Each structure stands twice: as structure tokens, then as C-alpha cells.
């Protein structure tokens, strides 16, 4: 067995082979080797980038013990033959939780790992924790459970004049708020946007990125999704402290890799109209020209109208308040929608 003398000779050889311009002609900093005469004749005691479990807090040890107990209490599915461990193996539990086996093992061992809210959520769901057990897990992980976050403040009611406009326009029309949530639809819009309306997901961003049917319904999905994210970024500067918007962004970042990619691009664009193409589940391929009207109020809303593709495209965005700024244009849009 190679012992301390061999280690000393090895270090001396490496030291002599170092360039003379090495700082102080000494060994690399922060590496200390303890030489002993037993079988563990070398031991790294201080090396930048390595954290040892001996420095873990009792809180992490308690969390690891709790996770292990919950794992051992579960019965493995399709288990055959005798098993050395009670309950699930670590790799089986990691697979159920959607985590790597290494990360799951480190959590059980109480190592100093990054326990995010999403990681704790995956653990609680994969190990079938009860509500009380889930709350205990998040308490040990010192994270706030998103399932118990205080409810958001109620949204402001829509202006009556804006709601009345939906009954006047026969073309597909809906009202979108600053968070890109559809607040009202007319019958034609509910019919055209049947996949969106029937998904019961009123927020346009959630529908586009989290509902699979959106990728079929919206033609050229990638380009339109990227444009939508750029438009949404342009809206965020108006109310950066909006709790609804903050929670929406957090959810999309956690749930959609496509959204993270488009958001990271830092593209900014105003919400404009243009050509839109949809694959309707009953009517097939449909082409429209989208026109947006901005309703000026303490909380901005957009009246979005879809005109048949044969209609004249209008690219300008008209700003309206209690009194319509451009009455002639509004009359033309309403007339075109009725024809």
C-alpha cells in the first residue's frame, strides 16, 4: 500500500515541475492534505467549490429524514420478488418526482443543495404527501408553498360602455386587459376561438404556451407566440408591481421552456393588428385581419376585432375613451364587421 512517503515524493515532483513564475513557487492555495499512517492516508480538508455534509444544518437533516420516511412508506408499483429496502428505492422515488437520482439522494442525505419551490412541489407530488405533510415539507425547506399563497386582489370591473360595444359588433370581438386576459367575448368570438374559449383558460399567454391545442389552432405558432411575448414585455413597464402579472410570469417561466426562450430574447413590440390564420376544429382554415382599439381608462383595455381576410386591413391602433376619437374609422370598422 502506498503511504505517506509516496505522497510526499509525488507532491515534491509536482512542485519541482511547476513554472518558476508560479506565485511564491508554492503549491496551489486552499489545498491542504493531511497525511496519516492509516488506510485513509490522504484527505482533502479545504478545497474551493466542495461543500461537505458535516456543515449541513439540522433543518436539512430533518428534511432528508422526513423525505426518506415518506419514500419508505410507499409501495413500489409492479414490484416483483424480494426487495432489500422497504418501500421505494431512491431511483424509483426520484423518477416519480421528476428529479435526478443524484439530486434526490443529496436531499435525503441533507446536503447543502438548492431547494427551490418547484423542487419541493415535485417532491410533495411524487411522494403523495398529504396537505399537512406538504405544509411541513415546505416549512422545513423554508419556502412558501405556492398552493397556499394569499389570493390575488380582485380585478376591476369592465366599463359598461366597453361591454355594450360587444353587442354592437357582429364580427368576432373580445376584450383583453393589460395582463392579456380575455375579460369578455361576443358570440362570434366564442365560436371562432372555440379551442381557447372551451379550454376555460382566459389568459391568452397561458392558452398559447400551456394548452396543447393552441399549437394546432394557431397557425405558424412559433412566430405568433414569439410576437405575443414581445408584446407582453412592452406592457410590463406600465405596471411593474402588478401582482397578477408577476405571478403569471413566474408560472410561465416554470412551466414553459418556449416562453423562457422567447422572454430571454428581450424582444419588445407594441400590440398591433395584422393577418391571423386559425385552423378551426369545424370550419377548417380561416383567415382574418385583426384590429385593436385601445380603450383609455385607469386600467387599459383593448377591444380586439377579427375582420374577414377580404376586408381592408387596418394597421393603426385607435385610442378611444368615453368619446371616440376617430368616429369615422369606428363607423367603418362596425360597417365592415356587419357586411
Secondary structure by P-SEA (a helix, b strand, c coil): cccaaaaaaaaaaaaaacccccccccccccbbbbbccccccccccccccccccccccaaaaaaaaaaaaaaaaccccccccccccccccaaaaaaaacccaaaaaaaaacccccccaaaaaaaaaaacccaaaaaaaaaaaccccccccccccccccccaaaaaaaaacccbbbbbccccccccccaaaaaaaccccccccccccccccccccccccccaaaaaaaaaaaaaaaacccccccaaaaaaaaaaaaccaaaaaaaaccccccccccbbbbbcccccbbbbbbbbbbbbccbbbbbccccccccccccbbbbbccccccaaaaaaaaaaaac
